[in-house]
């Protein structure tokens, strides 16, 4: 059996959509963003740029995933898969990029929370205090890369454990592949359990960051949603349409990563612990992770009215454009909400 065709198709589809969508979004941010967007402009630019990078590293990796007994791996299946120098760097960078996407999402929601609920603290996203966020990002990037490379990399025990199933399912020799993943424990013939502490420590670090970002997104997202709901009852009619757009954007920007980022990886992380073997089905996670960078910029371009109107004009949707009302003026505090 080879890697399912649908996995390759999803990765190439996700790459092309994400590449052009994020380039388009970057162009819109640089040329069509009003001054009243404030520091949110640079946060959007940061996220779009990183999504572009994520789509590139994904296609360079073309990750395949396999779950076997009490382990799972992510291995490089691209044209670099036998390159002893590039393959380990690429697969480690891919796994690190996944983690950093979660971190950027969390920072995005921190900004939304401060701008809407604590606008007097918005200086945390203005120079020079705003430097704390890229500094935190770099620290987590280095930590995640080292964690994955040194604690979750290949070893002789793991090779022996996976050799048969990888050859059976992919017709590959495991020692020729560069892979990342945990082997939680080995159950011996006598029923004894040999815990692989190195892998367990590496995954505890991954869980801590993933859970922290998820709690941040859900809790702050819910707080922002409730605040906007209460404000919506008091604002003038001319701003209700704007608030409705922000409701929809916020909901989608919460739901999409939960569906495409957190849910599939949580299943992949937990199944080996409870002894559920996914086998080749684990590649569904690769598919979801490849599609996410293509979806987020589409959400942003649709819900930010200036971007949507500009794109509709470029696509000659004149009828739709003419029926769209002009953006009304908003107060300074409402501008920071965007």
Kinemage of the C-alpha trace (Angstrom):
@kinemage 1
@onewidth
@group {chain A} dominant
@subgroup {mainchain}
@vectorlist {calphas} color= white
{ca unk a 1} P 0.000 0.000 0.000
{ca unk a 2} L 1.177 3.503 -0.810
{ca unk a 3} L 0.226 6.816 0.779
{ca unk a 4} L -3.426 7.449 -0.178
{ca unk a 5} L -3.866 9.631 -3.258
{ca unk a 6} L -6.377 11.816 -1.405
{ca unk a 7} L -3.600 12.841 1.009
{ca unk a 8} L -1.357 14.100 -1.784
{ca unk a 9} L -4.316 15.746 -3.517
{ca unk a 10} L -5.367 17.600 -0.345
{ca unk a 11} L -1.802 18.761 0.307
{ca unk a 12} L -1.359 20.166 -3.206
{ca unk a 13} L -4.855 21.665 -3.195
{ca unk a 14} L -4.267 23.240 0.209
{ca unk a 15} L -0.893 24.589 -0.909
{ca unk a 16} L -2.147 26.283 -4.082
{ca unk a 17} L -5.202 27.824 -2.406
{ca unk a 18} L -3.241 28.877 0.689
{ca unk a 19} L -0.354 30.272 -1.355
{ca unk a 20} L -2.470 32.509 -3.568
{ca unk a 21} L -5.053 33.349 -0.886
{ca unk a 22} L -2.396 34.460 1.587
{ca unk a 23} L -0.487 36.423 -1.062
{ca unk a 24} L -3.765 38.134 -1.947
{ca unk a 25} L -4.492 38.825 1.702
{ca unk a 26} L -1.010 40.283 2.244
{ca unk a 27} L -1.541 42.562 -0.757
{ca unk a 28} L -4.925 43.671 0.625
{ca unk a 29} L -3.489 44.291 4.089
{ca unk a 30} L -0.697 46.455 2.655
{ca unk a 31} L -2.806 48.404 0.160
{ca unk a 32} L -6.453 48.300 1.286
{ca unk a 33} L -6.313 48.520 5.074
{ca unk a 34} L -7.530 51.731 6.666
{ca unk a 35} L -5.383 53.549 9.185
{ca unk a 36} L -8.054 53.008 11.825
{ca unk a 37} L -7.256 49.292 11.927
{ca unk a 38} L -4.375 50.229 14.180
{ca unk a 39} L -1.961 47.496 15.224
{ca unk a 40} L -4.403 44.808 14.101
{ca unk a 41} L -3.069 45.426 10.589
{ca unk a 42} L 0.367 44.161 11.598
{ca unk a 43} L -1.093 41.181 13.446
{ca unk a 44} L -3.024 40.188 10.320
{ca unk a 45} L 0.101 40.662 8.219
{ca unk a 46} L 2.094 38.473 10.608
{ca unk a 47} L -0.505 35.723 10.545
{ca unk a 48} L -0.912 35.810 6.758
{ca unk a 49} L 2.856 35.707 6.258
{ca unk a 50} L 3.218 32.753 8.582
{ca unk a 51} L 0.300 30.926 6.933
{ca unk a 52} L 2.133 31.396 3.641
{ca unk a 53} L 5.257 29.876 5.205
{ca unk a 54} L 3.203 26.999 6.668
{ca unk a 55} L 1.752 26.129 3.256
{ca unk a 56} L 5.273 26.077 1.769
{ca unk a 57} L 6.770 23.884 4.491
{ca unk a 58} L 3.759 21.568 4.212
{ca unk a 59} L 4.283 20.966 0.504
{ca unk a 60} L 8.039 20.545 1.008
{ca unk a 61} L 7.303 17.920 3.661
{ca unk a 62} L 4.180 16.299 2.190
{ca unk a 63} L 3.722 14.701 5.608
{ca unk a 64} L 2.378 11.204 5.932
{ca unk a 65} L 1.156 9.899 9.272
{ca unk a 66} L 0.824 6.420 10.688
{ca unk a 67} L -0.488 5.164 14.009
{ca unk a 68} L 0.622 1.762 15.293
{ca unk a 69} L -0.279 0.294 18.686
{ca unk a 70} L 1.083 2.724 21.292
{ca unk a 71} L 2.826 5.089 18.889
{ca unk a 72} L 2.363 7.328 15.895
{ca unk a 73} L 4.757 9.042 13.524
{ca unk a 74} L 4.791 11.903 11.046
{ca unk a 75} L 7.307 11.288 8.276
{ca unk a 76} L 8.552 13.209 5.284
{ca unk a 77} L 7.080 11.746 2.083
{ca unk a 78} L 8.202 14.403 -0.380
{ca unk a 79} L 11.132 14.291 -2.792
{ca unk a 80} L 13.376 15.031 0.225
{ca unk a 81} L 12.374 11.862 2.108
{ca unk a 82} L 15.714 10.074 1.574
{ca unk a 83} L 17.871 13.176 2.041
{ca unk a 84} L 19.753 12.554 5.285
{ca unk a 85} L 20.453 16.260 5.770
{ca unk a 86} L 17.307 18.059 4.569
{ca unk a 87} L 14.592 15.584 5.571
{ca unk a 88} L 15.130 15.816 9.370
{ca unk a 89} L 15.207 19.624 9.177
{ca unk a 90} L 12.070 19.785 7.040
{ca unk a 91} L 9.972 17.373 9.114
{ca unk a 92} L 11.034 19.066 12.367
{ca unk a 93} L 10.238 22.492 10.906
{ca unk a 94} L 6.831 21.227 9.774
{ca unk a 95} L 5.924 20.001 13.269
{ca unk a 96} L 7.221 23.248 14.770
{ca unk a 97} L 5.154 25.298 12.317
{ca unk a 98} L 2.028 23.487 13.453
{ca unk a 99} L 2.704 24.493 17.056
{ca unk a 100} L 3.502 28.076 16.131
{ca unk a 101} L 0.232 28.365 14.211
{ca unk a 102} L -1.580 27.594 17.472
{ca unk a 103} L 0.490 30.225 19.266
{ca unk a 104} L -0.334 32.868 16.642
{ca unk a 105} L -4.024 32.012 16.914
{ca unk a 106} L -3.855 32.511 20.674
{ca unk a 107} L -2.084 35.889 20.253
{ca unk a 108} L -4.791 36.868 17.785
{ca unk a 109} L -7.480 36.229 20.422
{ca unk a 110} L -5.486 38.027 23.113
{ca unk a 111} L -5.561 41.099 20.875
{ca unk a 112} L -9.311 40.757 20.290
{ca unk a 113} L -9.896 40.431 24.042
{ca unk a 114} L -7.812 43.492 24.909
{ca unk a 115} L -9.209 45.659 22.095
{ca unk a 116} L -12.830 44.963 22.959
{ca unk a 117} L -12.881 44.397 26.719
{ca unk a 118} L -9.781 46.247 27.958
{ca unk a 119} L -9.075 48.946 25.322
{ca unk a 120} L -7.009 50.895 27.844
{ca unk a 121} L -4.455 48.052 27.656
{ca unk a 122} L -4.090 48.184 23.870
{ca unk a 123} L -0.566 49.602 24.332
{ca unk a 124} L 0.552 45.975 24.700
{ca unk a 125} L 0.122 45.776 20.930
{ca unk a 126} L 1.889 49.047 20.176
{ca unk a 127} L 5.620 49.685 19.952
{ca unk a 128} L 7.715 49.122 22.020
{ca unk a 129} L 5.630 46.828 24.260
{ca unk a 130} L 4.349 44.942 21.224
{ca unk a 131} L 7.832 43.421 20.873
{ca unk a 132} L 6.896 41.028 23.671
{ca unk a 133} L 4.745 39.013 21.242
{ca unk a 134} L 7.381 38.265 18.549
{ca unk a 135} L 9.872 37.623 21.373
{ca unk a 136} L 7.501 35.084 22.933
{ca unk a 137} L 6.919 33.590 19.487
{ca unk a 138} L 10.662 33.118 18.897
{ca unk a 139} L 11.208 31.546 22.333
{ca unk a 140} L 8.389 29.046 21.775
{ca unk a 141} L 9.675 28.330 18.247
{ca unk a 142} L 13.142 27.424 19.523
{ca unk a 143} L 11.692 25.396 22.391
{ca unk a 144} L 9.262 23.467 20.161
{ca unk a 145} L 11.933 22.763 17.512
{ca unk a 146} L 14.389 21.426 20.091
{ca unk a 147} L 11.660 19.458 21.860
{ca unk a 148} L 10.596 17.744 18.633
{ca unk a 149} L 14.110 17.154 17.316
{ca unk a 150} L 15.731 15.817 20.496
{ca unk a 151} L 12.843 14.125 22.321
{ca unk a 152} L 10.557 12.909 19.542
{ca unk a 153} L 13.030 11.979 16.826
{ca unk a 154} L 13.899 8.544 15.500
{ca unk a 155} L 15.908 5.985 17.475
{ca unk a 156} L 16.797 2.300 17.244
{ca unk a 157} L 14.019 1.179 19.588
{ca unk a 158} L 11.420 3.084 17.600
{ca unk a 159} L 12.824 1.762 14.313
{ca unk a 160} L 12.484 -1.837 15.483
{ca unk a 161} L 8.982 -1.160 16.769
{ca unk a 162} L 7.753 0.314 13.460
{ca unk a 163} L 9.806 -1.495 10.842
{ca unk a 164} L 7.273 -4.187 9.973
{ca unk a 165} L 4.135 -2.033 9.906
{ca unk a 166} L 5.766 0.734 7.838
{ca unk a 167} L 7.031 -1.746 5.248
{ca unk a 168} L 3.669 -3.497 5.159
{ca unk a 169} L 1.667 -0.297 4.690
{ca unk a 170} L 4.037 1.963 2.733
{ca unk a 171} L 6.682 -0.385 1.315
{ca unk a 172} L 9.368 1.723 2.976
{ca unk a 173} L 12.217 0.840 5.317
{ca unk a 174} L 11.776 2.926 8.445
{ca unk a 175} L 15.515 3.496 8.872
{ca unk a 176} L 15.573 5.341 5.526
{ca unk a 177} L 12.848 7.787 6.561
{ca unk a 178} L 12.995 10.905 8.682
{ca unk a 179} L 10.119 10.927 11.132
{ca unk a 180} L 8.857 12.564 14.294
{ca unk a 181} L 6.548 11.048 16.869
{ca unk a 182} L 6.119 9.431 20.255
{ca unk a 183} L 6.396 5.839 21.340
{ca unk a 184} L 4.546 6.088 24.647
{ca unk a 185} L 5.247 2.585 25.949
{ca unk a 186} L 5.980 -0.975 24.846
{ca unk a 187} L 3.936 -3.917 26.072
{ca unk a 188} L 6.131 -7.004 26.411
{ca unk a 189} L 5.182 -10.608 25.723
{ca unk a 190} L 4.699 -11.129 29.449
{ca unk a 191} L 2.309 -8.155 29.673
{ca unk a 192} L 4.888 -5.868 31.284
{ca unk a 193} L 4.872 -2.201 30.301
{ca unk a 194} L 8.088 -0.395 29.439
{ca unk a 195} L 7.426 3.346 29.490
{ca unk a 196} L 9.419 5.415 26.990
{ca unk a 197} L 10.053 8.438 29.187
{ca unk a 198} L 11.845 10.472 26.552
{ca unk a 199} L 8.844 10.392 24.225
{ca unk a 200} L 6.434 10.988 27.090
{ca unk a 201} L 8.330 14.109 28.179
{ca unk a 202} L 8.338 15.425 24.625
{ca unk a 203} L 4.573 14.933 24.318
{ca unk a 204} L 3.891 16.508 27.722
{ca unk a 205} L 5.606 19.645 26.416
{ca unk a 206} L 3.466 19.519 23.269
{ca unk a 207} L 0.275 18.987 25.299
{ca unk a 208} L 1.062 21.930 27.580
{ca unk a 209} L 1.410 24.393 24.708
{ca unk a 210} L -1.543 22.983 22.740
{ca unk a 211} L -3.886 22.996 25.746
{ca unk a 212} L -2.783 26.495 26.789
{ca unk a 213} L -3.513 27.902 23.336
{ca unk a 214} L -6.855 26.070 23.102
{ca unk a 215} L -8.010 27.339 26.512
{ca unk a 216} L -6.888 30.843 25.520
{ca unk a 217} L -8.820 30.752 22.243
{ca unk a 218} L -12.034 29.337 23.720
{ca unk a 219} L -12.113 31.411 26.921
{ca unk a 220} L -11.128 34.727 25.347
{ca unk a 221} L -13.252 34.064 22.279
{ca unk a 222} L -16.296 33.426 24.468
{ca unk a 223} L -15.618 36.545 26.569
{ca unk a 224} L -15.316 38.667 23.429
{ca unk a 225} L -18.475 37.148 21.982
{ca unk a 226} L -20.476 37.947 25.133
{ca unk a 227} L -19.079 41.479 25.280
{ca unk a 228} L -19.920 42.176 21.658
{ca unk a 229} L -23.394 40.772 22.210
{ca unk a 230} L -24.042 43.128 25.103
{ca unk a 231} L -22.586 46.114 23.269
{ca unk a 232} L -24.687 45.283 20.212
{ca unk a 233} L -27.825 46.013 22.218
{ca unk a 234} L -26.653 49.548 22.956
{ca unk a 235} L -24.981 50.738 19.759
{ca unk a 236} L -26.663 52.786 17.071
{ca unk a 237} L -28.299 51.096 14.137
{ca unk a 238} L -25.519 52.188 11.779
{ca unk a 239} L -22.954 50.016 13.611
{ca unk a 240} L -25.106 46.894 13.992
{ca unk a 241} L -24.064 45.562 10.588
{ca unk a 242} L -20.405 45.912 11.542
{ca unk a 243} L -20.968 44.101 14.838
{ca unk a 244} L -22.774 41.302 12.998
{ca unk a 245} L -19.820 40.868 10.642
{ca unk a 246} L -17.466 40.648 13.619
{ca unk a 247} L -19.705 38.070 15.275
{ca unk a 248} L -19.523 35.855 12.212
{ca unk a 249} L -15.773 36.335 11.775
{ca unk a 250} L -15.097 35.569 15.430
{ca unk a 251} L -17.248 32.432 15.400
{ca unk a 252} L -15.627 31.079 12.233
{ca unk a 253} L -12.108 31.942 13.367
{ca unk a 254} L -12.814 29.896 16.505
{ca unk a 255} L -14.567 26.955 14.886
{ca unk a 256} L -12.265 26.457 11.881
{ca unk a 257} L -9.025 25.833 13.846
{ca unk a 258} L -10.861 23.622 16.340
{ca unk a 259} L -12.133 21.442 13.478
{ca unk a 260} L -9.027 21.443 11.293
{ca unk a 261} L -6.190 21.848 13.825
{ca unk a 262} L -7.116 20.732 17.318
{ca unk a 263} L -9.600 17.892 16.784
{ca unk a 264} L -7.598 15.719 14.343
{ca unk a 265} L -4.332 16.121 16.248
{ca unk a 266} L -6.023 15.419 19.589
{ca unk a 267} L -7.357 12.147 18.169
{ca unk a 268} L -3.898 11.325 16.820
{ca unk a 269} L -2.260 12.145 20.169
{ca unk a 270} L -4.678 10.213 22.377
{ca unk a 271} L -5.448 7.041 20.381
{ca unk a 272} L -1.995 5.446 20.936
{ca unk a 273} L -2.276 6.054 24.686
{ca unk a 274} L -5.534 4.094 24.910
{ca unk a 275} L -4.362 1.450 22.459
{ca unk a 276} L -6.503 2.433 19.467
{ca unk a 277} L -4.560 1.802 16.264
{ca unk a 278} L -5.493 4.167 13.444
{ca unk a 279} L -2.999 2.870 10.912
{ca unk a 280} L -3.146 4.655 7.550
{ca unk a 281} L -6.313 6.482 8.636
{ca unk a 282} L -4.005 8.787 10.596
{ca unk a 283} L -3.349 10.529 7.268
{ca unk a 284} L -6.699 12.280 7.731
{ca unk a 285} L -4.801 14.526 10.119
{ca unk a 286} L -2.377 15.467 7.330
{ca unk a 287} L -5.321 16.375 5.126
{ca unk a 288} L -6.920 18.617 7.765
{ca unk a 289} L -3.650 20.374 8.590
{ca unk a 290} L -2.972 20.996 4.894
{ca unk a 291} L -6.377 22.597 4.325
{ca unk a 292} L -6.408 24.963 7.317
{ca unk a 293} L -3.950 27.596 5.915
{ca unk a 294} L -6.197 27.814 2.853
{ca unk a 295} L -9.364 28.494 4.839
{ca unk a 296} L -8.343 31.197 7.302
{ca unk a 297} L -7.412 33.901 4.738
{ca unk a 298} L -10.702 33.276 2.920
{ca unk a 299} L -12.586 33.962 6.154
{ca unk a 300} L -10.668 37.213 6.700
{ca unk a 301} L -11.123 38.418 3.117
{ca unk a 302} L -14.831 37.739 3.243
{ca unk a 303} L -15.661 39.377 6.559
{ca unk a 304} L -13.507 42.505 6.251
{ca unk a 305} L -15.748 44.625 4.086
{ca unk a 306} L -13.088 46.721 2.333
{ca unk a 307} L -11.306 43.573 1.189
{ca unk a 308} L -14.508 41.904 0.053
{ca unk a 309} L -15.682 44.913 -1.958
{ca unk a 310} L -12.275 45.313 -3.622
{ca unk a 311} L -12.142 41.641 -4.621
{ca unk a 312} L -15.711 41.697 -5.882
{ca unk a 313} L -14.858 44.669 -8.086
{ca unk a 314} L -11.785 42.905 -9.414
{ca unk a 315} L -13.888 39.836 -10.165
{ca unk a 316} L -16.485 42.055 -11.882
{ca unk a 317} L -19.251 41.225 -9.444
{ca unk a 318} L -20.596 44.721 -10.036
{ca unk a 319} L -24.160 43.842 -9.195
{ca unk a 320} L -23.139 42.508 -5.821
{ca unk a 321} L -20.885 45.487 -5.207
{ca unk a 322} L -23.524 48.051 -6.076
{ca unk a 323} L -25.950 46.436 -3.650
{ca unk a 324} L -23.450 46.586 -0.818
{ca unk a 325} L -23.848 49.543 1.480
{ca unk a 326} L -20.950 51.836 2.266
{ca unk a 327} L -19.003 51.285 5.450
{ca unk a 328} L -20.234 53.659 8.073
{ca unk a 329} L -17.990 55.739 10.268
{ca unk a 330} L -17.183 54.219 13.629
{ca unk a 331} L -15.749 55.423 16.876
{ca unk a 332} L -12.124 54.977 17.875
{ca unk a 333} L -12.928 52.174 20.290
{ca unk a 334} L -14.971 50.374 17.642
{ca unk a 335} L -12.088 50.771 15.189
{ca unk a 336} L -9.793 48.870 17.540
{ca unk a 337} L -12.352 46.040 17.629
{ca unk a 338} L -11.704 45.386 13.941
